[in-house]
């Protein structure tokens, strides 16, 4: 009798690949999966997006990472996917020069002046004198 259950074909879990759009929750990430669907009548391919709540037990995924997710048992009302692996990490871009990020930025040197730009700290120049010869 036990062998009857082994005769069933093994159900393969369908992995999905998507981009992390939010990491606000504790051990939860939001992944956006895009897929192309052919329109039934017109035949044009349409982009469809699905937002999945994914369980990230180790908080290893970051915003913008490309991740692979697998279905699992329902963990909460909306969460029934788990993180399988991080396929590609997002590129981290540093802050622009002259932008303030917090208290450590206030002790930094002021940004270099851009030629032709009026600084808020520089005094306004006096109006130019009229050209000679136009005296009345």
TAJO-V500265 format. One record per helix or strand of 2 or more residues. SS is the DSSP state (a for helix, b for strand). FROM is the first residue (numbers start at 1). TO is the last residue. If there is no record, write none. Layout:
# TAJO-V500265
SS_FROM_TO + SS_FROM_TO
This chain:
# TAJO-V500265
a_2_6 + b_16_22 + b_28_38 + b_45_55 + b_66_71 + b_79_88 + a_103_106
